[in-house]
Amino acid sequence: MAASTSSQRTYRYLRIGIAGTVVVIFTSVGVASTGVGWLPSVSDYFYTPARASFVGALVAVALALVALSGRGAERALLDAAALFAPLIALVPTTLSPGTVPGVVAPCAVRCFPPEYEADAANGVTTYLIVGGLTVLVALLLAALGQVALADVRFSLVMTTAVLVVVGATWLFARDAFLAQGHFVATIAFFALFAAVAVINAFPRQDAPPAAVFRVVYVAIAVALAAVLVIYIVLLPQADARGLPVVLLAEAGALTLFFAFWVVQGIEKWNDADPAIRGVSSTG
């Protein structure tokens, strides 16, 4: 067997690392549950000691997705997903009253705990500043000829649009942003991954994957779409009583996200070095 190259190993470890972030989230939630019990959703554990692991894992996912984005349609989708992952981490979910001891939610169903608005403000401001700097760095690299502008144009336009929408909503509709921001970012993130799974089943370049991988990718996409429908319908009804359906739906989405990266890691383990340009496999 030929020795692997540095690029191959980097891409292998990135895929393993992304799958590993799901293990981090599940582990931190499991540990936190020993103190606060099973909450209505995975996102509710932001308000527990699992917060640091939850936020760190999602930020790590964003960085890894950009590194893995490759080219073409898959690149656009992964770059878009990388934009939403930090928002899931930095904008806390709404909370039902009495869900987490010591956290006050002044509402009858679910609302944003006012004491965490300063945390959200810091996170959103940082997100906008770093996002803006990222766009400037990409433009500088393009001007210096280090990156072809045509390769990154769509991602730059998309990033700028998301930053503008997030900034405008934060400034002029903050209550709506706090009430819906986490929810919208979560839906967008996993919907984009359902599309990525479909693209991997029917690639536009190179040879298609083996039949078994095509079937698995499509199954992941269909299952993820079904989980998202359940999440959208049931989130407004999530509370601390009864079967935690939203918790199970979010756990299901994370499991499918984990499965995608395991499957892609197996399929592409021996791929030649990925490249943004040229005709090599999408990374």
N, C-alpha and C positions, 0 to 999 in steps of 0.2 A: 504494500500500500504506500502510495506517495505521501511524503511529509506534507502536512497542511501548511499553508502560507499564513503570514501575519494577518492579512485581511480576512481570510477564512475563519481564523480563530476569533478575531474580533467580532465578526457577525454571529458566530456560534454563541459566544459568551453573552452578547447583547440579547439574543433571543432567550437564552437560559435566564438571564437577569430579569427580563420583563416577566417571564413566567414566575420567577422568584418573588416579584413584588406582590403577587396575589397570595403567595404563602405568607409573606410578611403581614398583609392585612388580615388574613384569616387567623394567624397566630395571635396578633395583638388583640383582635376582637375576642378570641377565645379566652385569653388571659384576663381581659377587662370584664368579661361576663361573669367571672368568678366573684367579682365584687359588686357589680350592678345588675347582674342577671341578663337575660336575653331581651334586648331592646327591639322596638318595632322595625328598625331598619339598620343596615350596616352603617349608613351615614350618621346615624344618631350617636355612634361611638366616638364621633369627633368631640363630644362633650364629656368624654371619659379619659382616663390615662392612656387610652389607645391613640389619642390624637396625634402625637409626634410620629408614630409609625405610619399612621394613615396618610398624613400629609407628606411625609418623606417618600413613601412608596409611590405616590401619584406624581410628585415632582420628578422622581427618578424615571418613571414611565415616560414622561414628556420628553426628557433628554434622549432616552434610548430610541423613542419613535423617530425623532428627527435624524438620529444617526443611522437608522435602518431604512429610511424612507425610500431610498433607491431612485426610481424615475418613473415617468408616465403617470397613469391614473392612480396606481397604488401609492406613489409618492405624494400626490395631492391629498389623498384621503388620510394617509398617516400624518402628514404635516398638519392637516386640519384637526385630527384627533389630538395631536400634541398641543394644540392651542387650548383645547377644552379640559385636558387632564388637570392642569394647575388650578383652573377655576373650580373644579370639583373639590380640590383639596383646600383652597383658600377661602371659598365662600361656603360657610356652614349651611347645613340643611335647616329647614324649619323643624320645630319640636313640639310635641304634644305636652300639655301641662302635666307635671308630675312624673314625667318619663325618667329623667335623670335627677337623682337627689341633689339639691343645692342649685339647680339651674332653673330659673324662673321663666316660664313662657306665659305671658299675660293674655291668654286667649282661651276659647272654648275647645278648639280642635287642634290645629297646628299653626304656629307662627314663629317668627324669628326672635330669639331671646335678645332683648335690647343690650344686655351687658356684653354681648359679643360683637357689637357693631364696630367698635374700635379695632378689633382683630380683623374683621372683614375689610375695613377701610385701609389698614396697613397692607393686607394681602392684595387688594385690588390695585392700590396705588403702585405697589412694587411690580405687579403684573404688567401694568400699563407702561411703566418706565422701562423695565427690562425688555418688554415686547417692542417698544419703540426703538431702543438701542439695537436690538437684533435686526430690525429692518434696516437701520442705518448701516450696520456692519455688512449685511448682505449686499446692499447697494454699493458700498465701498469696494468690496471684493469683486463685484461685477465690473465696476469702473476700472479696476486694476487688471482685469482680464483673468482673475483667478477662478471665477465662476461665470459660466455663460448665462447672461441675463434671461435668455429664452428658457433655460432649464429651471429657473426659480421665479419667473414672472408670476405664474399663477399663485404660487405659495405666498409671494410678497403681497399681491393684491388681496388675497384671502386674509392674510394676517392683519393687514392694515384695516380691512373692513371690520374684522372681529374686534380689533382694538378700538376703533371708532364707536362701534355699537356698545361695547362694554363701558367705555368712558362716558358716552352720552347718557346711557341708562343710569349709570352710577351718579352722575351729576344732576340729572333732571327727573329721574324716576326711581330714587333710591329705595323707597319702600317696596316697589314692585320688584326691583332687582334683588333685594334681600329675601323677598317671599318666593321668588321663582328662579333665581340665578343658578342655584345648585341643581335644581330639578332639570332645567333646560340644558345645562352643561352635561349632566349625566346622560340624558336622552341622546344628545348630539354625539357624545363620545362613543356610546355603544352602537348607535345606528351607523356611524361611520365604519365601525369594525364589522358590522354585518356586511356592508358593501365590500370591505377589504377581503372578507372570506369568499364572497362571490367572485371577485376578480382573481383570486388565487385559484379558484376552480376552473376558470376560463380565462387564462392569461392571454394578453394581446400580442405578446412577443415570445419567441422561443417555442420549444415544444410544450404541449400541455402536460400537466402532472399525470402520474399514473392514476388509473381509474379509482383506486381505493382512496387516494388523497382527494380527488374531485368529489367523491361522495361525502367524505368527512367534512370538507370545506362547506359544501352546500348544506349539510345537516347542521353545522354550527351556525350558519347564517340564518336558516329557518328557525332554529331553536332560539337564537338571540332575538329575532324579530318577535317571536311569541312572548318571550320574557319581557321585552320592552312594552308590549301591549298590556300585559298584566301589571307592570310597574306604573304605567300611565293611569290606568283605570283605578287601581287600588291605593295609590299613594295618598290621595286626599282622605282616605278612610283609615289610614294607619294610626293606631294608638297602642297603648300598652296592654290592651286586653285581647284575649283570644289568641288564635294561631297567628304568628307574625308573618303574614303572607308577603309583605313587602321585603322583610328581611330575607325570606327564602328566594324572592325574585332577584334581589340584588346579589345574593350569594350565587344564584344560578348564572347571572350575567358574568360575574367574576370567574366562575368556573369555566364558562365557555371561552372567555378571554384567555384564561390559562391554557385551555385545550388547544386553541388556535396556535399559540406560540410553541407549544410542545410539538404539534403536528407539523408546523412549518419548519421547526428546527430539525425534525427527523427527515423531512422531505429534502431540505436544502443543505443538509449537513456536509455533503461532499461537493457542493456547487463550486464552480470556478469563482475567482475573485469577483464580487459584485462591482459594478461601476455605474456612475451617474451617466456618463457618456458611453457611447459604443453600443455593442449588441450583447453584452453579457447579461446574466440572469439578474432580475430585479432583486435587490437585497432586502 
